[in-house]
Amino acid sequence: MRQLRGIVLRAWLALDGLRLRATSWLSYLASFLRRPSQVVARWPEGNVQLGPRVAIFIHWDRRGAVHEPVRHYLGALRDAGLSIVFVSNAGKLRQDAWAALRELCDVVLLRRNIGYDFGAMREGLEACTLPRPETEMVLIVNDSVYGPLAPLDETLARIDFDAADVWGATESWQRRYHLQSFFLAAGRQALQSEAWRRFWPQVRPVKSKYWVIRRYEIGLTRQLLAAGLRCAAIWPYRDVLHDLDTGLLGAGDEKDPLLASRRIHALRIRLATAGRNPLNPTADLWRQMLRARFPFIKRELLLRNPTGIEDVADWRDVVAEVFGTDIGFIERDLQRALRNRTP
């Protein structure tokens, strides 16, 4: 009976994979029936002068709001001296959101949420004719994280375009090796490359997240590497794994629920690495990332914890220990989101 259940499960997974691939291809073909641009509003009109370092910030909110954590992140980008191109996939923005964005950003684009983050990235690059001759760096970020928990200069100082042409905050081996797209920095060598120019026109306004992840998020890194460009992570996956607290695997107070949850999580990571199963560094390794002064924490991890990370309740203590920073903007947003049952 157990063997039969295994056969049925494998068959179901295979069929589900075929369904995903088929529907993603249909979504891709349907994208040719849509206009390439999904922008519905822009501020300001016309050409805008931008500095040599430009951040493209991708946003989405069901109600068209720009909440406190987004304003915090935009302020950190501004304090770090970056020009900001804000691209919202919300389809609409509230009046107070427009007012806040005009104070913080150089360009604001409002578009329909078709093509997801990569559709927004493409439109941000195209609308502002990036890269320009004076562009030294394009930093692509989004609102999927809380932070930064420290001045952004500290993170940007770790980026060395002599060592690599494209930097991600983190890297992943899930599915295939790629830099995770919530924080990507491209230097002049990458921006002026044929591979970079060739990639973005391929990005279509598709409605399939599966397609976007496989073809665009993973595909960007793969195409750049194939062209001979160097891609690197500021916090490499294997370096972060080394910070796993092996002491948690030993004996301890079994009545302490927090210690027990940390021990279970540490054991799960050890088992995954021993079995060569790739982990998501921003979820499975959130504690190790923060200890390495990674200044972000995933919003979904705190709001939903979709993969059931056992020790995530410790996040406040770890942030206080490592950064000693005010987390009021995170607490207020969590309360708002849980109250409204929306991210």
PyMOL commands that set and color helices and strands:
alter all, ss='L'
color gray80, all
select helices_A, chain A and resi 2-33+68-79+95-104+116-127+152-156+188-191+194-202+209-226+237-241+246-249+257-274+286-291+299-303+312-322+328-340
alter helices_A, ss='H'
color red, helices_A
select strands_A, chain A and resi 39-43+53-59+83-88+107-111+137-142+145-146+166-168+171-172+178-179+183-187+231-233+297-298
alter strands_A, ss='S'
color yellow, strands_A
deselect
rebuild
show_as cartoon
